[in-house]
């Protein structure tokens, strides 16, 4: 039962994903493209049905750093037509 409760807790990676989506006005499809994952995977993470792997948390940190120090570079990583 404790494992089920943990599954429904928001992870730091999901918190960072949500913040990025708001900050850049990305919908689910655009955010999934940004991360390079299927849209259904992102939806499962956001719906707390599945936990993203630890590498996603690290990826969000790296993307946040690129955003902070290299705005133009980061903009090139965002999906077109978002």
C-alpha positions in Angstrom: 0.0 0.0 0.0 2.9 2.4 0.7 4.2 1.8 -2.8 0.9 2.8 -4.3 0.8 6.0 -2.2 4.4 6.8 -3.4 3.3 6.4 -7.0 0.7 9.1 -6.6 3.2 11.7 -5.2 4.5 14.3 -7.5 8.2 13.9 -8.2 10.7 16.7 -8.5 10.9 15.9 -12.3 7.2 16.3 -12.7 7.2 19.6 -10.8 9.9 20.9 -13.1 8.1 19.6 -16.2 4.9 21.4 -15.1 6.8 24.7 -14.5 8.5 24.5 -17.9 5.2 23.9 -19.6 3.7 27.0 -17.9 6.8 29.1 -18.5 7.0 28.3 -22.2 3.2 27.8 -22.8 3.7 24.2 -24.0 0.9 21.8 -24.3 1.4 18.0 -23.7 2.4 17.3 -27.3 5.0 20.1 -27.4 6.4 19.2 -24.0 6.7 15.5 -25.0 8.5 16.6 -28.2 10.8 18.8 -26.2 11.7 15.8 -24.0 11.8 13.3 -26.8 9.2 11.0 -25.3 5.8 9.8 -26.5 2.9 12.1 -25.5 1.2 9.2 -23.7 4.4 8.8 -21.5 4.3 12.4 -20.6 0.6 12.2 -19.8 1.2 9.2 -17.5 3.9 11.2 -15.7 1.7 14.2 -15.3 -1.2 12.1 -14.2 1.0 10.5 -11.6 0.2 7.1 -13.1 3.9 6.4 -13.7 7.1 7.9 -12.3 9.6 9.4 -14.7 13.0 7.8 -14.5 15.7 9.6 -12.6 17.4 10.7 -15.8 14.4 13.0 -16.6 15.0 15.0 -13.4 18.6 15.4 -14.4 17.6 16.3 -18.0 15.3 19.0 -16.6 18.2 20.4 -14.6 20.4 20.5 -17.7 17.7 22.2 -19.8 17.1 24.7 -17.0 20.8 25.6 -16.9 20.8 26.0 -20.7 17.8 28.2 -20.5 19.4 30.3 -17.8 22.8 30.9 -19.5 22.1 30.5 -23.2 18.6 31.8 -24.1 19.1 31.6 -27.9 20.5 28.1 -27.6 17.6 27.0 -25.4 15.0 28.6 -27.8 16.4 26.4 -30.6 15.5 23.3 -28.5 11.9 24.3 -28.0 9.4 22.7 -30.5 8.4 25.0 -33.4 4.9 26.3 -33.6 4.2 25.7 -29.9 
